[in-house]
Amino acid sequence: MIHRISGTVIHWEKLWRQLWFPTANVQISEGIISEWTYKINIIFQWKVYSWAWSYLQKKWVFEAHIFDFSWNLYDETLEIILLSKIRDNIKFTTLENLKKQIQADIDNCKNNIHYWITFWTFDHVHKWHEYYLQEARKYCDTLITIIARDSNVKKIKGDFPLYREDKRLEDIKNLQISDKVFLWHETNPMIWFEKYNISSVLIWYDQISYIEKLKEYNTSEKKSLEIIKIWSFQPETFKSSKLKKSQA
């Protein structure tokens, strides 16, 4: 159910602040999402933060609690990634009941971890790879990155990569974007999908063969893996094949 929207933080009712749950209230367009309470990620100044949000459709506003965050966000425009529905919105008869529900929502968000997988050769790490991983990081709590084995690259592309698998693994770890980095499993390539109960994967525009493999996986295993495609970042400059030629 991944959705990506944006809105501006406005002054609103200060009820949650009275309950020791300060909020950012973000105004968005009417009717673009359902009136639920969500687990979301917020991107502010290039960093990802976890929130619990209730969308009030009649007021066109999100009432949001961000975890471990105290900055003033008034008039800031925030990028919002809706990860999952927590519950239907409820009317509360007492502030104490509301406070208990807010805490339950926060606990739900923290315990319901969203894992995402990215994968590719990552031969000669450059700005496009960073962009790809940073985009993927917005959609999850834990980002897993899988590095193609040298033997797989040779099989698919007809030649070995410029850098061997251990070097490429270390280069991705050094970016400090992905939470977990592994080499591709030689006998069970889908093991990470099963181990972390992956429901969504972000791929880039030219991973055509992998799109077909993921669709086959969905069909054969009766999964509902959501495949989201990201487009190229400055392909005229940051493309591995061009960068490799420049080094030849």
N, C-alpha and C positions, 0 to 999 in steps of 0.2 A: 504494500500500500504506500510505497515511497512517494512523497510529494515534496516539492521544493518551492517555497514562496518567500516573500520578503515584506517588511512593513516597518513603520516608524514608531518609536517608543513615544507614547503620549502620557500626559498627566491624567490620572483616573482615580477611582475610589481607593482609599488607603486601608481597606478592611484587612487585607492579609498582613499588612505591616503591623497592625494591632495584635495579630496572632503570632508574631515573630517569624513570619514567612514573607519577607519583602519580595515584591514582584516587579516585573517590567511589563507594562501593558502596551501591546503592539496593535496598531490599527491596520487592518487589511481589507481587501475588497470583499463585498458581501457575497455570501453563497459559494465561495470557491472551494470550501471544504465543509465537512459535516460538523455538527455541533456536538463534539465529544471532548473528553479529556485525553490528551495524547502524551506519549513520550517523544521528545524531540531533541535534536541538536541545534544549537545556535552558533553561527559563525560570527565572531566579533574580532576585528583587528587580526584577521588571519588565524585565529585560534578557535578551537572547537570546545563548546561547553554543553553539558547535559542539563536539560530542564524537564519539568513537568508542567503542562499547559492545559488550561480549559478554554475552549473557544466558545464565545457567546455570540451566536449568529445575529441576534436582534440588535446587539450593540456594535457589531463588526469589530470585535476586539478579542485578543488573546489576553487572558490573565495568567501570568507565567511566574513560576518560581525556578530560579537558577541555583544549582548546587554550588555552595562555597564561592560565592561571588558577591561583591559589595560595591561595584563601581556605579557611578551615576550615568545612566544610559538615555536620559531624556533627549529627544530629538535625533537620536542615532537611528540609522536604518540598519536593521538586522536581517541576515539571511537565515531562513528557517527550514530545517529538514524534519519533516514529520516521519518518525520511524514506525510507530505502531499506536493503535488505540489501546488505552488503559481501561476505560469504562465509559458508560453513558454519563452525561451530566445529571446531577442530583440537586434537589432543593433541600437545604438543611434547616431544621427548626431551632437549633442552638449553635452558638459559636464553638462550643466544646466539641460537638459532633463534626463540625466543619474542620476543626483543627486535627482531629483524629483521622479524618479522611485524607486530608492533605499529607499527613505523615505517612499514611498507608500508600498513597500514590508515589511519594518519593521513594519509599522502600521498594515498591514494585519496579520502578524505573531502574534503581541501582542493582536489583537482583536479576532483572530480565536483560541480559547482556546481548547486544547485537554484534555478531561477528560478520565480517566481510572478507572476501578473498580477491586479491589481484594476482595476476601471474603473467609472466613473459620472459624473454631471454635477458633483458636488461644488459645488453652488451654495450659497453662504453656509456656509463650512466651520465645523463645530461638533463637539461631543464625540462624537457618533455616528460621524462620519467618522474621527476619531482612533481610536476603538475598533475600527472595521472594519479600518483599516490596521495597527494594532498586532497584532490577531489574525492577520492575513495574514502579518505579518513573522515570526511564530513558526514558520511552516511552510517557510521557505526560507532560502537564503543571500543572494539578491538579490531584492528586491521591486520590481516594475515597476508603475507606476500610469498608466492611460490616462484622459485627460480628454476628455469628450464635446465635440465641436465645437458652436458656437452653432447652426449650420445643422441639425445632427442633432437637437438639443434642440427646435428649432422644429418640425421634421418629426414627431417622436414625440409631443411634449407639446402642440403647437399654439401655443406661445408661446416667446419667447426667455427664457433664464435671467436671473436678477436681475443676475448679474455675467458679464461677457464672458469668453471662453475664456482670454485671456492673464492676466487677474486670477485666475481659478480655478486655472490652472496654477501661478502664483506662490504662491498660498495653500497648495497641497499641498506644494510644494517647501519652504516655510517651516516645515512641520510637522517636517521632518527625520526622517521615518519611512521613506518610500520611497527606494530607492537610485537609481531612474531614473523620471523623470516625462515623459510625452510627450502631445501632442495626438493624438486619434484620427486614423488615416490615412484620408484622404478617399476614395481609390480602392481600397485593399486593407486592409480593417479587421482581417484576421487576420495581417497582416505580422509583428506582434510575437510571435505564437504560433510562427510558423515560424522567425523569426530567433533566438529564445532557446530553441527546442525545449521549449516549455511542456508539461508533463504534467498539471498541476493548476491549478485556478482557484477562488478563493474568492469567492462572490457573496453578496449579502444577500437577505433573505427576499422582497422585493417585485420582484426583477429577473426577473419571469416571462418576458417576451419574450426576454431574453438566454439564459435556460435553454434555450428551444426552439432558438434560433440555435446555441448550443454543441452541442446534441444533433445538429442537422443537420450541423454541421461534422464531428463525430465520424463520422457515417455517410458523408457525401460524400467525406471525405478518408481514410477508414478509420483514424481515430485512436482512441486510448483515453484521451482527456482526462478526468481525474477532476474532477467538479464537486462542490464542498463548499459547503453553505449555512450561513450564519451568521444567527442571529436578531437581532431588533432590540434596541437598547440604549436604555432609557428612552424609548420612542416617544411617550409622552404629553408629553414635554418636547423631546427632540431629534429633530425631524423637519423637513426643509427646508421643506415646505409650510406648517407651523405657524409656523416662524420667519419666513418671508417675509410671512405675514399680519400678524404682530406688528409688522413694520417698515413696513407699508403706511400 
